[in-house]
């Protein structure tokens, strides 16, 4: 079995997957990072699978950020509601 020769397309896939992996682990959590890592590892043997892993890494990253923003907004609203309902007469 011979090792596949890297070409420009697989190098581009590897670059995108590497960026998704780093950004995923640093800013998005474990799941986007692992998907980016799988995309990076599959880039030479299975480029189409690597593209799918990379695409899903970015999708999961975006979903994580949207959920985090919603949680922060709900937290701020809940704190505001608690402050508003605090009795002021001591």
MIPA-997444 format. One record per atom (N, C-alpha, C): atom name; residue number from 1; x, y, z. Coordinates in nm, 2 decimals, m for minus. Layout:
residues N
+------+-----+--------+--------+--------+
! site ! pos !     c1 !     c2 !     c3 !
+------+-----+--------+--------+--------+
!   CA ! NUM !      X !      Y !      Z !
...
+------+-----+--------+--------+--------+
***
This chain:
residues 90
+------+-----+--------+--------+--------+
! site ! pos !     c1 !     c2 !     c3 !
+------+-----+--------+--------+--------+
!    N !   1 !   0.08 !  m0.12 !   0.00 !
!   CA !   1 !   0.00 !   0.00 !   0.00 !
!    C !   1 !   0.09 !   0.12 !   0.00 !
!    N !   2 !   0.07 !   0.21 !  m0.09 !
!   CA !   2 !   0.15 !   0.33 !  m0.10 !
!    C !   2 !   0.07 !   0.45 !  m0.03 !
!    N !   3 !   0.15 !   0.54 !   0.02 !
!   CA !   3 !   0.10 !   0.66 !   0.08 !
!    C !   3 !   0.04 !   0.75 !  m0.02 !
!    N !   4 !  m0.07 !   0.81 !   0.00 !
!   CA !   4 !  m0.13 !   0.91 !  m0.09 !
!    C !   4 !  m0.04 !   1.03 !  m0.10 !
!    N !   5 !  m0.03 !   1.08 !  m0.22 !
!   CA !   5 !   0.05 !   1.20 !  m0.25 !
!    C !   5 !  m0.04 !   1.32 !  m0.22 !
!    N !   6 !   0.01 !   1.41 !  m0.13 !
!   CA !   6 !  m0.07 !   1.53 !  m0.10 !
!    C !   6 !  m0.07 !   1.62 !  m0.22 !
!    N !   7 !  m0.19 !   1.67 !  m0.25 !
!   CA !   7 !  m0.20 !   1.77 !  m0.35 !
!    C !   7 !  m0.26 !   1.90 !  m0.30 !
!    N !   8 !  m0.28 !   2.00 !  m0.39 !
!   CA !   8 !  m0.32 !   2.13 !  m0.34 !
!    C !   8 !  m0.46 !   2.12 !  m0.27 !
!    N !   9 !  m0.55 !   2.04 !  m0.32 !
!   CA !   9 !  m0.68 !   2.03 !  m0.27 !
!    C !   9 !  m0.68 !   1.97 !  m0.12 !
!    N !  10 !  m0.60 !   1.87 !  m0.10 !
!   CA !  10 !  m0.59 !   1.81 !   0.03 !
!    C !  10 !  m0.52 !   1.90 !   0.13 !
!    N !  11 !  m0.42 !   1.98 !   0.08 !
!   CA !  11 !  m0.35 !   2.08 !   0.16 !
!    C !  11 !  m0.45 !   2.19 !   0.21 !
!    N !  12 !  m0.54 !   2.23 !   0.12 !
!   CA !  12 !  m0.64 !   2.33 !   0.15 !
!    C !  12 !  m0.74 !   2.27 !   0.26 !
!    N !  13 !  m0.78 !   2.15 !   0.24 !
!   CA !  13 !  m0.87 !   2.08 !   0.33 !
!    C !  13 !  m0.80 !   2.08 !   0.47 !
!    N !  14 !  m0.67 !   2.04 !   0.47 !
!   CA !  14 !  m0.60 !   2.03 !   0.59 !
!    C !  14 !  m0.58 !   2.16 !   0.66 !
!    N !  15 !  m0.56 !   2.27 !   0.59 !
!   CA !  15 !  m0.55 !   2.40 !   0.64 !
!    C !  15 !  m0.68 !   2.44 !   0.71 !
!    N !  16 !  m0.79 !   2.42 !   0.64 !
!   CA !  16 !  m0.92 !   2.46 !   0.69 !
!    C !  16 !  m0.96 !   2.37 !   0.81 !
!    N !  17 !  m0.93 !   2.25 !   0.81 !
!   CA !  17 !  m0.95 !   2.16 !   0.92 !
!    C !  17 !  m0.87 !   2.20 !   1.04 !
!    N !  18 !  m0.74 !   2.24 !   1.02 !
!   CA !  18 !  m0.65 !   2.28 !   1.13 !
!    C !  18 !  m0.71 !   2.40 !   1.19 !
!    N !  19 !  m0.75 !   2.50 !   1.11 !
!   CA !  19 !  m0.81 !   2.62 !   1.17 !
!    C !  19 !  m0.93 !   2.59 !   1.25 !
!    N !  20 !  m1.02 !   2.50 !   1.19 !
!   CA !  20 !  m1.14 !   2.46 !   1.27 !
!    C !  20 !  m1.11 !   2.39 !   1.40 !
!    N !  21 !  m1.00 !   2.31 !   1.39 !
!   CA !  21 !  m0.96 !   2.24 !   1.52 !
!    C !  21 !  m0.91 !   2.34 !   1.62 !
!    N !  22 !  m0.83 !   2.43 !   1.59 !
!   CA !  22 !  m0.77 !   2.52 !   1.68 !
!    C !  22 !  m0.88 !   2.61 !   1.74 !
!    N !  23 !  m0.95 !   2.67 !   1.65 !
!   CA !  23 !  m1.06 !   2.76 !   1.70 !
!    C !  23 !  m1.16 !   2.68 !   1.78 !
!    N !  24 !  m1.19 !   2.56 !   1.74 !
!   CA !  24 !  m1.29 !   2.48 !   1.81 !
!    C !  24 !  m1.24 !   2.45 !   1.95 !
!    N !  25 !  m1.12 !   2.41 !   1.97 !
!   CA !  25 !  m1.07 !   2.37 !   2.10 !
!    C !  25 !  m1.05 !   2.50 !   2.19 !
!    N !  26 !  m1.01 !   2.61 !   2.13 !
!   CA !  26 !  m0.98 !   2.73 !   2.21 !
!    C !  26 !  m1.11 !   2.80 !   2.24 !
!    N !  27 !  m1.20 !   2.82 !   2.15 !
!   CA !  27 !  m1.32 !   2.90 !   2.17 !
!    C !  27 !  m1.45 !   2.83 !   2.16 !
!    N !  28 !  m1.46 !   2.71 !   2.12 !
!   CA !  28 !  m1.59 !   2.64 !   2.10 !
!    C !  28 !  m1.61 !   2.52 !   2.19 !
!    N !  29 !  m1.51 !   2.46 !   2.24 !
!   CA !  29 !  m1.53 !   2.34 !   2.31 !
!    C !  29 !  m1.47 !   2.22 !   2.25 !
!    N !  30 !  m1.49 !   2.11 !   2.31 !
!   CA !  30 !  m1.42 !   1.98 !   2.27 !
!    C !  30 !  m1.48 !   1.93 !   2.14 !
!    N !  31 !  m1.61 !   1.93 !   2.12 !
!   CA !  31 !  m1.67 !   1.87 !   2.00 !
!    C !  31 !  m1.63 !   1.94 !   1.87 !
!    N !  32 !  m1.63 !   2.07 !   1.86 !
!   CA !  32 !  m1.58 !   2.12 !   1.73 !
!    C !  32 !  m1.43 !   2.10 !   1.71 !
!    N !  33 !  m1.36 !   2.09 !   1.82 !
!   CA !  33 !  m1.22 !   2.06 !   1.81 !
!    C !  33 !  m1.19 !   1.92 !   1.76 !
!    N !  34 !  m1.27 !   1.83 !   1.81 !
!   CA !  34 !  m1.25 !   1.69 !   1.77 !
!    C !  34 !  m1.29 !   1.67 !   1.63 !
!    N !  35 !  m1.40 !   1.73 !   1.59 !
!   CA !  35 !  m1.44 !   1.72 !   1.45 !
!    C !  35 !  m1.34 !   1.78 !   1.35 !
!    N !  36 !  m1.28 !   1.90 !   1.39 !
!   CA !  36 !  m1.17 !   1.95 !   1.31 !
!    C !  36 !  m1.05 !   1.86 !   1.30 !
!    N !  37 !  m1.02 !   1.80 !   1.42 !
!   CA !  37 !  m0.91 !   1.70 !   1.42 !
!    C !  37 !  m0.93 !   1.59 !   1.33 !
!    N !  38 !  m1.05 !   1.53 !   1.33 !
!   CA !  38 !  m1.09 !   1.42 !   1.24 !
!    C !  38 !  m1.08 !   1.46 !   1.10 !
!    N !  39 !  m1.12 !   1.58 !   1.07 !
!   CA !  39 !  m1.11 !   1.64 !   0.93 !
!    C !  39 !  m0.97 !   1.65 !   0.89 !
!    N !  40 !  m0.88 !   1.69 !   0.98 !
!   CA !  40 !  m0.74 !   1.70 !   0.95 !
!    C !  40 !  m0.68 !   1.57 !   0.92 !
!    N !  41 !  m0.71 !   1.47 !   1.00 !
!   CA !  41 !  m0.65 !   1.34 !   0.99 !
!    C !  41 !  m0.70 !   1.26 !   0.86 !
!    N !  42 !  m0.82 !   1.29 !   0.82 !
!   CA !  42 !  m0.88 !   1.22 !   0.70 !
!    C !  42 !  m0.85 !   1.30 !   0.57 !
!    N !  43 !  m0.78 !   1.41 !   0.57 !
!   CA !  43 !  m0.77 !   1.49 !   0.45 !
!    C !  43 !  m0.69 !   1.42 !   0.34 !
!    N !  44 !  m0.59 !   1.34 !   0.37 !
!   CA !  44 !  m0.51 !   1.28 !   0.27 !
!    C !  44 !  m0.58 !   1.15 !   0.21 !
!    N !  45 !  m0.64 !   1.07 !   0.30 !
!   CA !  45 !  m0.70 !   0.95 !   0.25 !
!    C !  45 !  m0.85 !   0.97 !   0.20 !
!    N !  46 !  m0.93 !   1.05 !   0.27 !
!   CA !  46 !  m1.07 !   1.06 !   0.23 !
!    C !  46 !  m1.10 !   1.21 !   0.23 !
!    N !  47 !  m1.07 !   1.28 !   0.12 !
!   CA !  47 !  m1.09 !   1.43 !   0.12 !
!    C !  47 !  m1.24 !   1.47 !   0.14 !
!    N !  48 !  m1.33 !   1.39 !   0.09 !
!   CA !  48 !  m1.47 !   1.43 !   0.10 !
!    C !  48 !  m1.52 !   1.41 !   0.24 !
!    N !  49 !  m1.48 !   1.31 !   0.31 !
!   CA !  49 !  m1.51 !   1.29 !   0.45 !
!    C !  49 !  m1.45 !   1.40 !   0.53 !
!    N !  50 !  m1.33 !   1.44 !   0.50 !
!   CA !  50 !  m1.26 !   1.55 !   0.57 !
!    C !  50 !  m1.34 !   1.68 !   0.56 !
!    N !  51 !  m1.39 !   1.71 !   0.44 !
!   CA !  51 !  m1.47 !   1.83 !   0.42 !
!    C !  51 !  m1.59 !   1.82 !   0.50 !
!    N !  52 !  m1.66 !   1.71 !   0.51 !
!   CA !  52 !  m1.78 !   1.70 !   0.59 !
!    C !  52 !  m1.74 !   1.72 !   0.74 !
!    N !  53 !  m1.64 !   1.66 !   0.79 !
!   CA !  53 !  m1.60 !   1.68 !   0.93 !
!    C !  53 !  m1.57 !   1.83 !   0.96 !
!    N !  54 !  m1.50 !   1.89 !   0.87 !
!   CA !  54 !  m1.46 !   2.03 !   0.88 !
!    C !  54 !  m1.59 !   2.12 !   0.88 !
!    N !  55 !  m1.68 !   2.09 !   0.79 !
!   CA !  55 !  m1.80 !   2.16 !   0.78 !
!    C !  55 !  m1.88 !   2.15 !   0.91 !
!    N !  56 !  m1.89 !   2.03 !   0.96 !
!   CA !  56 !  m1.97 !   2.01 !   1.09 !
!    C !  56 !  m1.90 !   2.07 !   1.21 !
!    N !  57 !  m1.76 !   2.07 !   1.20 !
!   CA !  57 !  m1.69 !   2.14 !   1.31 !
!    C !  57 !  m1.73 !   2.29 !   1.32 !
!    N !  58 !  m1.74 !   2.35 !   1.20 !
!   CA !  58 !  m1.79 !   2.50 !   1.20 !
!    C !  58 !  m1.93 !   2.51 !   1.24 !
!    N !  59 !  m2.02 !   2.42 !   1.20 !
!   CA !  59 !  m2.16 !   2.42 !   1.24 !
!    C !  59 !  m2.17 !   2.41 !   1.39 !
!    N !  60 !  m2.11 !   2.31 !   1.45 !
!   CA !  60 !  m2.12 !   2.29 !   1.59 !
!    C !  60 !  m2.06 !   2.41 !   1.67 !
!    N !  61 !  m1.95 !   2.46 !   1.62 !
!   CA !  61 !  m1.89 !   2.58 !   1.68 !
!    C !  61 !  m1.99 !   2.70 !   1.68 !
!    N !  62 !  m2.06 !   2.72 !   1.57 !
!   CA !  62 !  m2.16 !   2.83 !   1.56 !
!    C !  62 !  m2.28 !   2.80 !   1.66 !
!    N !  63 !  m2.32 !   2.67 !   1.66 !
!   CA !  63 !  m2.43 !   2.64 !   1.75 !
!    C !  63 !  m2.39 !   2.66 !   1.90 !
!    N !  64 !  m2.27 !   2.62 !   1.94 !
!   CA !  64 !  m2.22 !   2.65 !   2.07 !
!    C !  64 !  m2.22 !   2.79 !   2.11 !
!    N !  65 !  m2.17 !   2.88 !   2.02 !
!   CA !  65 !  m2.17 !   3.02 !   2.04 !
!    C !  65 !  m2.31 !   3.08 !   2.05 !
!    N !  66 !  m2.40 !   3.03 !   1.97 !
!   CA !  66 !  m2.54 !   3.08 !   1.98 !
!    C !  66 !  m2.60 !   3.04 !   2.11 !
!    N !  67 !  m2.58 !   2.92 !   2.15 !
!   CA !  67 !  m2.64 !   2.87 !   2.28 !
!    C !  67 !  m2.57 !   2.95 !   2.40 !
!    N !  68 !  m2.44 !   2.98 !   2.39 !
!   CA !  68 !  m2.38 !   3.06 !   2.49 !
!    C !  68 !  m2.43 !   3.20 !   2.50 !
!    N !  69 !  m2.45 !   3.26 !   2.39 !
!   CA !  69 !  m2.51 !   3.40 !   2.39 !
!    C !  69 !  m2.65 !   3.40 !   2.45 !
!    N !  70 !  m2.73 !   3.30 !   2.41 !
!   CA !  70 !  m2.87 !   3.29 !   2.47 !
!    C !  70 !  m2.86 !   3.27 !   2.62 !
!    N !  71 !  m2.78 !   3.19 !   2.67 !
!   CA !  71 !  m2.76 !   3.16 !   2.81 !
!    C !  71 !  m2.72 !   3.29 !   2.88 !
!    N !  72 !  m2.63 !   3.36 !   2.82 !
!   CA !  72 !  m2.58 !   3.49 !   2.89 !
!    C !  72 !  m2.70 !   3.59 !   2.89 !
!    N !  73 !  m2.77 !   3.60 !   2.78 !
!   CA !  73 !  m2.89 !   3.69 !   2.78 !
!    C !  73 !  m2.99 !   3.65 !   2.89 !
!    N !  74 !  m3.02 !   3.52 !   2.89 !
!   CA !  74 !  m3.12 !   3.48 !   3.00 !
!    C !  74 !  m3.07 !   3.50 !   3.14 !
!    N !  75 !  m2.94 !   3.49 !   3.16 !
!   CA !  75 !  m2.88 !   3.51 !   3.29 !
!    C !  75 !  m2.89 !   3.66 !   3.33 !
!    N !  76 !  m2.86 !   3.75 !   3.23 !
!   CA !  76 !  m2.87 !   3.89 !   3.26 !
!    C !  76 !  m3.02 !   3.93 !   3.29 !
!    N !  77 !  m3.11 !   3.87 !   3.21 !
!   CA !  77 !  m3.25 !   3.90 !   3.24 !
!    C !  77 !  m3.30 !   3.85 !   3.37 !
!    N !  78 !  m3.25 !   3.73 !   3.41 !
!   CA !  78 !  m3.29 !   3.67 !   3.54 !
!    C !  78 !  m3.23 !   3.76 !   3.65 !
!    N !  79 !  m3.11 !   3.80 !   3.64 !
!   CA !  79 !  m3.05 !   3.89 !   3.75 !
!    C !  79 !  m3.13 !   4.02 !   3.75 !
!    N !  80 !  m3.16 !   4.08 !   3.64 !
!   CA !  80 !  m3.24 !   4.20 !   3.64 !
!    C !  80 !  m3.37 !   4.18 !   3.70 !
!    N !  81 !  m3.44 !   4.07 !   3.67 !
!   CA !  81 !  m3.57 !   4.04 !   3.73 !
!    C !  81 !  m3.56 !   4.03 !   3.88 !
!    N !  82 !  m3.45 !   3.96 !   3.93 !
!   CA !  82 !  m3.44 !   3.94 !   4.07 !
!    C !  82 !  m3.41 !   4.08 !   4.14 !
!    N !  83 !  m3.33 !   4.16 !   4.08 !
!   CA !  83 !  m3.30 !   4.29 !   4.13 !
!    C !  83 !  m3.43 !   4.38 !   4.14 !
!    N !  84 !  m3.51 !   4.37 !   4.03 !
!   CA !  84 !  m3.63 !   4.45 !   4.02 !
!    C !  84 !  m3.73 !   4.40 !   4.13 !
!    N !  85 !  m3.73 !   4.28 !   4.16 !
!   CA !  85 !  m3.83 !   4.23 !   4.26 !
!    C !  85 !  m3.78 !   4.23 !   4.40 !
!    N !  86 !  m3.66 !   4.28 !   4.43 !
!   CA !  86 !  m3.61 !   4.29 !   4.56 !
!    C !  86 !  m3.68 !   4.40 !   4.64 !
!    N !  87 !  m3.73 !   4.37 !   4.75 !
!   CA !  87 !  m3.80 !   4.48 !   4.83 !
!    C !  87 !  m3.69 !   4.59 !   4.87 !
!    N !  88 !  m3.74 !   4.71 !   4.87 !
!   CA !  88 !  m3.65 !   4.82 !   4.90 !
!    C !  88 !  m3.66 !   4.87 !   5.04 !
!    N !  89 !  m3.77 !   4.83 !   5.11 !
!   CA !  89 !  m3.78 !   4.88 !   5.25 !
!    C !  89 !  m3.72 !   4.78 !   5.34 !
!    N !  90 !  m3.63 !   4.83 !   5.42 !
!   CA !  90 !  m3.56 !   4.75 !   5.52 !
!    C !  90 !  m3.60 !   4.77 !   5.66 !
+------+-----+--------+--------+--------+
***
